[in-house]
Amino acid sequence: MAYAHLIKPGDKVSLEDINPGQHDGLEKECGLVELAKLGIRMAELQELMFAAGQDALLVVLQGMDTSGKDGAIRTILNYVNVQSCRVASFKQPTEQELAHDFLWRVHAQTPAKGGMTVFNRSHYEDVLIVRVHELAPKGTISDRYARINAFEEILSASGTMILKFFLNISKDEQRERLLDREKDPTKSWKLSVNDWKERELWSDYQRAYDDAITKCSTHHSPWRVVNANHKWFRDLSIAEAIVEELEPKVDSWKDHLKLIGKERVAELEAFRAKK
């Protein structure tokens, strides 16, 4: 079953109608066992994708502060081969980046064929924080939804599979996580006054996410809303979606690798014949 909420093209999203604490009646222990199995399969599939070199995978993680983007990345990296997987983080644009179009810095970070890249935040910041803080005219922001869809369509047409996850936590859960950082000396380095300032704009961000998810869920790159109040269920939902996305490619990858294998054997036999 699909644990994440798949948003189909044309669906109108209202995050307030999705319960971030719901976990499909699963017990944590059972969920962790299933996650481990999915992790093993994810590793096998990612290795095949890398070896075949025909496709790429882009995983986009978005969410409010403390929603668990870093934790989800740690879980993913625990299973995949880090030689062919990397993480790209998008913070405040540099002066050079601001001198280009808003997708310029993003395109350079997309995965090459065979590779897997995880975006910790992404090009969607340009219709989220930019919108909430009114850093660009409304017309500019409105135009960006179509530009994002066109950009992702180009990636998809070039062999990049795109999985976009919104890590959905409740406002109460965020408050508890922020307070926990204050209590835990090993996490207090994460503290930022800005986190509490941004929290005051919660409703504005929720509306911005509603629009971004609604307008940018397409056939080639739909959004998935992940119930993220429970960290283990968050990771399970993401792992399941990754495996389901890669699984249909297995036969194609294996056939391609068999052809490569035959070519390599022929090259080796020719080399030995010359000897």
Order of alpha helices (4+ residues) and beta strands (2+ residues): beta-alpha-beta-alpha-beta-alpha-alpha-beta-alpha-alpha-beta-alpha-alpha-alpha-beta-alpha-alpha
